């Protein structure tokens, strides 16, 4: 991306923000954000670039998977090997898929061998809220938070006992069912609970296209079952203990040539976390969490030599202390993480890595001034000590308009594949490193909202497949720290309410580039965005969305170009009784044929409808 383009977009952003109505003096959005600072904070005080999605946003999306939902958000692109039940990659601000941390209720998930989350196994029906934080977050979350952090919050219990449920059906013989029960007892020693369960099944479509060596014309369906829950108990005023869990299993078919064998993959997530939150003193809040996450993956093509079974196990112990100092907050973090791989098919991956971490952060508020500072040290049994830091500053010109700037460093730990996989891994590989600088503007008067961010993230010691391996003792290819990359771009978003209508749009101009080769990073476009208009009056809400994306290359050598695309989606919800509503959604109305990974199919025109009870 040329800097004149970035400067032009930034100046345009500034002009638009300054042109916002001067008479609007209502407060900015007062929703509470947790992920950006690891503790509850009003959105108007958050310096990081963020996107939040609530339960109604998720339900109204009619998305077949969480990656379908994320694909519609600014700063995010995906690549997927077929339908909702297949492997997916999620790119934040052009960063690699393994450069993003994914959390479910504070529990870190993901494969230790590939470094990516098993997105296909995350059930949409269990999600209450999603927070997406862009930019380096290693100071708070440690390894891998180069592109950002995605945190998924499942449903919580509060108030009188309530029940929610939905039943839906759609194209490809898709069926979805889910139900939840949640609530909390009143008075002292309150007990809260929330339990959700869901099942979905679809006949799907062929995951590959003619031209792929794996092509098979049969449909590739999937089935997903899940349960999740949260329990909390108030021991005394200011002292709470609780438990969170998620179990999800996805069984999906995929193409592996013309064989009549029913080739399929299975992915299972099992998360468990227990916590204790205590108000030790009037200004001292302590949170202790013990968590365990398992990611099990099986691939079966009917050929014994190609059969794969890998299980990643992560255990985390964290102790977070927040000290309130007037309007300021001092945060001290201690953590221990253990990663382990169990693989009967590839015993060489059966290693253990342990990491101890120590971090401190300070958030400051002085009138119109906001500032944050942080420092973290991760001491690993495999790669030694890595130190990361961050600093940010924000200034409020008014209650609606704020400018900010920040700098942060980050790193990604080598995956077990990059370290130990036979014929590919190299045990002496080092972590990748990132240095990011960005600036932003935010305007929100309750009716008009506008945001702009400009960023530049320089990555060194990038791990890539190198031929021949630079180690003279090795033959053939290997993973090795040889490349540098640059992620730079501008991200814009805005919305306005006009009577019963809400108009919104976002756009990203980016240039994710491998500086060693001069090539664009694979499967990432240089521009993408979306626009929507929604009408909401009384019991009816209806809208249209337009997603657009420019072309990209499917490979690191930039020889195989994937064309750009635009998708039109329509939806409507109608609340026909107090707790009852119906949802209808028509995605890809024009039946656009496009690719996000070469020779892999994407959904054509798809229709979905559901009846919902108790979903607000």
TAFEN-V285543 format. One record per residue. OMEGA is omega in radians with two decimals (NA if undefined). D_CENTER is the distance of its C-alpha to the mean C-alpha in Angstrom with 2 decimals. Layout:
omega={OMEGA:OMEGA}
d_center={D_CENTER:D_CENTER}
This chain:
omega={3.14:-3.14:3.03:3.11:-3.14:-3.12:-3.14:3.13:-3.12:3.12:3.07:3.13:-3.12:3.14:-3.14:-3.12:-3.12:3.14:3.14:-3.04:-3.09:-3.09:-3.09:-3.09:3.11:-3.06:3.09:-3.10:-3.09:3.08:-3.07:-3.14:-3.11:-2.93:-3.02:-3.12:-3.09:3.07:-3.08:-3.13:3.08:-3.08:-3.12:3.13:-3.10:-3.13:-3.12:3.03:-3.00:2.96:3.09:3.11:3.14:-3.09:-3.13:3.06:-3.10:-3.13:-3.09:-3.09:-3.07:-3.07:3.10:-3.13:3.13:3.10:3.03:-3.14:-3.11:-3.12:-3.10:-3.11:-3.13:3.09:-3.07:2.99:3.11:2.93:-3.07:-3.12:3.09:-3.04:-3.05:-3.11:-3.04:-3.11:-3.13:3.01:3.13:-3.10:3.04:3.13:3.09:3.13:3.10:-3.11:3.14:3.11:3.10:3.07:3.12:-3.13:2.98:-3.09:3.11:3.14:-3.10:3.13:3.07:3.11:3.12:-3.13:3.14:-3.12:-3.11:3.11:3.07:-3.04:-3.07:-3.10:-3.12:-3.07:3.12:-3.03:-3.11:-2.97:3.05:-3.03:3.04:3.03:3.11:3.12:-3.09:3.06:-3.05:-3.12:-3.11:3.13:-3.13:-3.00:3.05:-3.01:2.93:-3.10:3.12:3.14:-3.14:-3.12:3.00:3.11:-3.12:3.13:3.09:-3.02:-3.11:3.12:3.10:3.07:3.13:-3.13:-3.13:3.11:3.05:-3.13:3.04:3.07:-3.11:3.13:-3.13:-3.10:-3.12:-3.13:3.12:3.09:3.13:3.10:3.05:3.13:3.13:3.00:-3.06:3.13:3.13:3.08:-3.09:3.04:3.13:-3.14:-3.10:3.06:3.13:-3.09:3.05:3.13:3.13:3.07:-3.13:3.09:3.05:-3.09:-3.14:3.05:3.06:3.11:-3.13:-3.07:-3.12:3.11:3.02:-3.04:3.06:3.10:3.14:-2.98:3.00:-3.00:-3.09:3.08:-3.14:-3.10:3.11:3.03:-3.13:3.04:-3.08:2.97:3.09:-3.14:3.05:3.06:3.12:3.13:3.12:3.13:3.10:-3.13:3.14:-3.14:-3.06:3.01:-3.11:-3.11:3.03:3.10:3.04:3.02:-3.12:3.12:3.09:3.10:-3.05:3.07:3.04:-3.11:3.07:-3.14:-3.01:3.12:3.12:3.12:-3.11:-3.12:-3.08:3.06:3.09:3.10:-3.13:3.03:3.08:-3.11:3.07:3.10:3.03:-3.06:3.03:3.13:-3.01:3.00:-3.04:3.06:-3.11:-3.10:-3.08:3.13:-3.09:3.06:3.06:3.12:3.00:-3.03:3.08:3.13:3.10:3.12:-3.10:-3.10:3.10:3.06:-3.06:3.13:-3.09:3.10:-3.04:-3.09:-3.12:-3.14:-3.10:3.08:-3.09:3.12:3.07:3.11:3.10:3.01:-3.11:2.99:-3.12:3.04:-3.09:3.13:3.10:3.12:3.12:-3.13:-3.00:3.07:-3.13:3.08:2.99:-3.10:3.10:-3.07:2.99:-3.09:3.03:-3.12:3.08:3.13:-3.09:3.09:3.04:-3.12:3.08:-3.10:3.10:-3.05:-3.09:3.13:-3.06:-3.12:3.10:3.06:3.14:-3.12:3.00:-3.08:3.13:-3.08:3.05:3.12:-3.14:3.09:-3.02:3.05:3.10:-3.13:-3.13:-3.05:3.04:3.12:3.06:3.08:3.13:3.10:-3.09:3.03:3.07:-3.13:-3.02:3.08:-3.08:-3.06:3.09:-3.05:3.02:-3.14:3.11:3.14:3.13:3.07:3.14:3.12:3.09:3.13:3.11:3.04:3.09:3.11:-3.09:-2.98:3.13:3.02:-3.12:3.06:-3.11:3.05:-3.14:3.05:-3.07:3.06:3.04:3.11:3.08:3.06:3.11:3.03:-3.11:-3.14:-2.88:-3.07:-3.08:3.10:-3.10:-3.08:3.11:-2.93:-3.12:3.13:-3.11:3.06:2.94:-3.10:-3.14:3.05:-3.02:3.01:3.14:3.08:-3.08:3.02:3.08:3.07:3.14:3.12:-3.12:3.10:3.11:3.10:3.13:3.09:3.09:3.09:3.03:-3.01:3.10:-3.04:-3.10:-3.09:3.11:-3.12:3.14:3.13:3.13:3.06:-3.04:3.12:-0.09:3.11:-3.11:3.10:-3.08:3.14:-3.11:3.07:3.09:-3.08:3.03:2.99:-3.04:3.12:-3.09:-2.98:2.99:3.13:3.08:3.06:3.12:-3.12:3.09:3.12:-3.12:3.02:3.13:3.07:3.13:3.05:3.13:-3.07:3.14:-3.10:2.98:3.13:-3.11:3.11:3.01:-3.13:3.09:2.94:-3.05:3.11:3.08:-2.97:2.97:-3.05:3.12:-3.11:-3.06:-3.10:3.04:3.08:-3.01:2.99:3.07:-3.11:3.12:3.08:3.08:-3.12:3.13:3.09:-3.13:3.00:-3.11:3.04:-3.14:3.12:3.14:-3.06:-3.03:2.97:-3.13:-3.11:3.10:3.13:3.05:3.05:3.12:3.10:3.08:-3.13:3.10:3.07:-3.11:-3.02:-3.12:-3.14:3.13:3.10:-3.09:-3.08:3.01:-3.07:3.04:-3.12:3.01:-3.08:3.08:3.12:3.10:3.11:3.07:3.00:-3.14:3.09:-3.02:3.05:-3.02:-3.09:-3.04:3.07:3.05:3.13:3.03:-3.13:3.11:-3.11:3.14:-3.04:-3.09:3.13:-3.10:3.07:-3.08:-3.13:2.94:2.99:-2.98:3.10:3.01:-3.07:3.05:-3.07:3.00:3.10:-3.10:3.12:3.11:3.10:-3.11:2.97:-3.05:3.08:3.04:3.12:-3.07:NA}
d_center={24.77:28.06:28.25:30.51:27.72:25.41:28.35:29.27:25.86:25.77:29.33:28.66:25.78:28.19:30.92:28.92:27.81:31.42:32.72:30.94:33.59:35.32:36.51:33.11:33.01:30.93:28.23:24.66:21.86:22.38:19.21:18.15:15.00:14.43:11.54:13.16:16.33:15.83:18.39:18.93:19.64:20.63:18.34:21.44:21.67:18.18:18.64:15.07:13.57:11.24:10.26:10.73:11.17:14.01:15.59:17.88:15.39:13.77:17.33:18.72:16.23:18.01:15.07:15.91:12.48:8.88:8.63:11.64:10.15:7.25:10.16:12.13:10.28:11.80:10.86:8.75:10.71:10.74:13.63:14.82:18.13:19.36:18.51:15.90:17.25:16.86:14.75:11.82:10.29:7.31:8.79:7.98:11.54:13.16:12.13:12.40:9.89:11.21:10.80:7.31:7.47:5.79:8.20:10.03:12.75:12.91:13.32:11.62:11.06:11.47:14.57:16.90:18.74:16.17:13.58:10.65:8.99:11.15:9.00:12.46:13.46:11.05:13.44:12.77:16.11:15.35:12.65:14.23:11.58:7.96:7.79:5.98:8.43:9.62:12.20:13.60:13.03:15.18:17.89:16.15:13.93:15.99:15.46:12.67:11.02:12.45:9.97:8.04:6.15:3.36:6.35:7.78:11.49:14.06:17.36:19.89:23.66:25.80:29.15:31.51:30.56:28.71:27.76:25.22:25.19:24.63:26.10:25.16:26.23:25.81:26.31:26.57:27.97:24.61:25.10:22.83:24.04:22.55:24.15:23.50:26.01:25.45:27.62:29.33:32.96:34.72:36.52:36.45:34.79:32.29:30.43:27.14:25.56:22.96:22.89:21.10:21.82:21.07:22.13:21.52:23.46:23.97:26.50:24.05:25.35:26.30:23.30:25.45:27.91:31.45:31.50:29.11:30.98:29.07:29.98:31.18:31.86:31.05:28.16:25.21:24.16:21.93:22.17:19.61:20.82:19.09:20.18:18.59:20.31:20.96:24.42:25.77:29.32:30.99:33.54:35.03:34.19:31.28:30.73:28.12:27.00:24.47:22.57:19.23:18.67:16.73:18.42:17.31:19.09:18.70:21.82:21.51:24.24:24.08:26.82:28.84:31.96:34.88:35.34:35.93:34.04:31.08:28.39:25.23:22.29:21.26:18.07:18.24:15.96:18.01:16.82:19.36:19.54:22.64:23.06:25.89:25.69:28.99:30.68:33.01:34.73:34.56:32.27:30.63:27.62:26.68:23.77:24.05:21.48:22.06:19.33:19.37:16.82:18.13:16.69:19.61:19.90:23.15:24.25:27.74:29.59:33.03:33.97:34.44:33.72:30.29:29.24:26.28:25.19:22.80:21.55:19.29:20.06:18.60:20.42:19.69:22.15:21.42:23.87:22.81:25.66:25.53:28.90:29.60:32.13:33.18:30.27:28.72:26.55:26.94:24.29:25.17:22.88:24.16:22.25:23.03:20.80:22.25:20.81:22.99:23.20:25.69:26.76:30.12:29.83:28.93:30.57:30.03:26.34:27.56:27.03:25.90:24.23:24.56:23.19:24.54:22.97:24.56:23.11:24.46:23.24:25.32:24.53:27.57:28.79:32.16:33.00:31.20:29.69:26.31:25.43:23.21:24.06:22.59:23.65:22.49:24.21:22.81:25.75:25.00:27.57:26.50:25.81:27.66:26.70:24.00:24.13:21.55:22.09:21.02:23.00:22.41:24.93:25.00:28.06:28.66:31.22:31.36:29.63:27.57:27.12:25.51:25.07:23.12:22.93:21.27:21.43:19.50:19.66:17.20:17.52:16.19:18.40:19.93:18.86:21.73:22.21:22.80:25.17:27.05:26.73:30.37:31.34:28.02:26.91:28.69:28.98:29.59:26.34:24.93:21.47:20.04:20.30:18.88:20.61:19.02:21.02:20.08:21.75:20.93:22.71:21.81:24.25:24.16:27.47:26.35:27.37:26.15:22.83:22.08:19.75:20.05:18.56:20.11:18.81:20.21:18.56:21.15:20.31:23.17:24.03:21.58:21.90:23.14:25.60:29.03:32.36:34.68:33.13:34.31:35.54:39.17:39.22:36.60:37.23:35.03:31.36:28.91:25.63:26.72:25.79:27.45:25.28:24.15:21.54:20.97:17.92:19.38:19.02:19.31:16.94:18.81:18.30:21.03:22.35:25.80:27.49:30.86:32.66:30.96:28.69:25.34:24.57:21.23:20.03:17.68:18.27:17.09:19.71:18.64:20.41:18.48:21.64:23.06:25.89:27.90:28.41:27.88:25.70:22.43:19.43:19.14:17.31:16.32:18.42:20.07:19.56:17.52:17.23:17.96:20.60:21.50:24.50:24.88:28.13:28.27:31.66:32.76:31.52:30.18:26.98:26.53:24.66:23.87:20.88:21.22:18.57:19.97:19.19:21.64:22.73:21.25:22.63:21.76:23.23:23.55:27.19:26.39:28.98:27.14:25.94:23.67:24.81:23.06:22.57:22.51:21.64:23.18:21.95:24.12:23.70:25.90:26.10:29.45:30.28:33.66:34.42:33.45:30.60:30.37:28.49:27.87:25.00:25.54:23.24:24.28:21.66:22.82:26.21:27.94:26.93:25.62:25.74:23.09:21.18:17.81:19.36:23.14:25.19:22.34:22.63:20.29:21.03:24.15:25.33:24.03:25.23:24.00:25.76:25.48:27.64:26.00:27.70:26.73:23.38:23.65}
